[in-house]
Amino acid sequence: DCGTAHDRDINAARNILAAGLRRLAVGIPAL
């Protein structure tokens, strides 16, 4: 179960990171 929770945490972190990168991409016209 610990491994499952860890994978879930990694997936959540990746989702948050992806959302942040999308916001940065929208905010920076050069990209």
Backbone as JSON Lines, residues from 0, in Angstrom:
{"i":0,"aa":"D","n":[0.84,-1.21,0.0],"ca":[0.0,0.0,0.0],"c":[0.87,1.26,0.0]}
{"i":1,"aa":"C","n":[2.01,1.18,0.67],"ca":[2.89,2.35,0.74],"c":[3.37,2.72,-0.66]}
{"i":2,"aa":"G","n":[3.69,1.7,-1.47],"ca":[4.14,1.97,-2.84],"c":[3.05,2.62,-3.67]}
{"i":3,"aa":"T","n":[1.81,2.17,-3.44],"ca":[0.68,2.74,-4.19],"c":[0.5,4.21,-3.84]}
{"i":4,"aa":"A","n":[0.59,4.52,-2.56],"ca":[0.43,5.91,-2.11],"c":[1.55,6.77,-2.69]}
{"i":5,"aa":"H","n":[2.76,6.19,-2.75],"ca":[3.9,6.94,-3.28],"c":[3.69,7.26,-4.75]}
{"i":6,"aa":"D","n":[3.21,6.27,-5.51],"ca":[2.94,6.49,-6.94],"c":[1.89,7.57,-7.11]}
{"i":7,"aa":"R","n":[0.89,7.55,-6.23],"ca":[-0.19,8.53,-6.31],"c":[0.38,9.93,-6.04]}
{"i":8,"aa":"D","n":[1.29,10.03,-5.09],"ca":[1.91,11.32,-4.78],"c":[2.72,11.82,-5.97]}
{"i":9,"aa":"I","n":[3.44,10.92,-6.63],"ca":[4.25,11.29,-7.8],"c":[3.34,11.78,-8.92]}
{"i":10,"aa":"N","n":[2.24,11.08,-9.14],"ca":[1.3,11.48,-10.19],"c":[0.72,12.85,-9.88]}
{"i":11,"aa":"A","n":[0.39,13.1,-8.62],"ca":[-0.16,14.4,-8.23],"c":[0.87,15.49,-8.47]}
{"i":12,"aa":"A","n":[2.12,15.22,-8.12],"ca":[3.19,16.22,-8.31],"c":[3.38,16.51,-9.79]}
{"i":13,"aa":"R","n":[3.32,15.46,-10.61],"ca":[3.48,15.66,-12.06],"c":[2.33,16.48,-12.62]}
{"i":14,"aa":"N","n":[1.12,16.24,-12.11],"ca":[-0.04,17.0,-12.59],"c":[0.09,18.46,-12.22]}
{"i":15,"aa":"I","n":[0.55,18.73,-10.99],"ca":[0.74,20.11,-10.53],"c":[1.83,20.78,-11.37]}
{"i":16,"aa":"L","n":[2.92,20.06,-11.63],"ca":[4.02,20.61,-12.42],"c":[3.55,20.92,-13.83]}
{"i":17,"aa":"A","n":[2.8,19.99,-14.43],"ca":[2.3,20.2,-15.79],"c":[1.39,21.42,-15.84]}
{"i":18,"aa":"A","n":[0.54,21.59,-14.83],"ca":[-0.37,22.74,-14.8],"c":[0.43,24.03,-14.69]}
{"i":19,"aa":"G","n":[1.49,24.01,-13.87],"ca":[2.33,25.2,-13.7],"c":[3.06,25.54,-14.99]}
{"i":20,"aa":"L","n":[3.56,24.52,-15.7],"ca":[4.27,24.77,-16.95],"c":[3.33,25.33,-18.01]}
{"i":21,"aa":"R","n":[2.08,24.84,-18.01],"ca":[1.1,25.37,-18.97],"c":[0.83,26.84,-18.69]}
{"i":22,"aa":"R","n":[0.74,27.21,-17.41],"ca":[0.51,28.61,-17.05],"c":[1.69,29.47,-17.47]}
{"i":23,"aa":"L","n":[2.9,28.97,-17.28],"ca":[4.09,29.73,-17.67],"c":[4.14,29.9,-19.18]}
{"i":24,"aa":"A","n":[3.81,28.84,-19.91],"ca":[3.84,28.89,-21.37],"c":[2.85,29.93,-21.88]}
{"i":25,"aa":"V","n":[1.7,30.02,-21.23],"ca":[0.68,30.99,-21.64],"c":[1.14,32.4,-21.28]}
{"i":26,"aa":"G","n":[1.86,32.53,-20.16],"ca":[2.27,33.85,-19.69],"c":[3.5,34.4,-20.4]}
{"i":27,"aa":"I","n":[4.25,33.53,-21.11],"ca":[5.47,33.97,-21.78],"c":[5.3,33.85,-23.29]}
{"i":28,"aa":"P","n":[5.05,34.96,-23.98],"ca":[4.81,34.96,-25.43],"c":[5.98,34.4,-26.24]}
{"i":29,"aa":"A","n":[7.21,34.53,-25.73],"ca":[8.4,34.09,-26.45],"c":[8.35,32.58,-26.69]}
{"i":30,"aa":"L","n":[7.72,31.84,-25.77],"ca":[7.64,30.4,-25.93],"c":[6.5,30.06,-26.88]}
